Amino acid sequence: MPVDLVRTAIIRARRELRKSAALVLNSSALAIGTIAAAGLGFVYWWLAARLFPPEVIGKAAALLSVMA
């Protein structure tokens, strides 16, 4: 009897997952894109801080802040 309940629960879970597969796929793509953008932004500012003086970085940050 418990094996049948587990099997039924697994079948129901798979069925529900198939119903919302597009939602899971789209939300995963959105999360991955957000993480990638954050990582690239971090690398950009890290390199900029190493290559340019603080005054230039401050002006660039202020300009981006005004545009956003």
Secondary structure, 3 states (H helix, E strand, C coil): CHHHHHHHHHHHHHHHHHHCHHHHHHHHHHHHHHHHHHHHHHHHHHHHHHHCCHHHHHHHHHHHHHHC
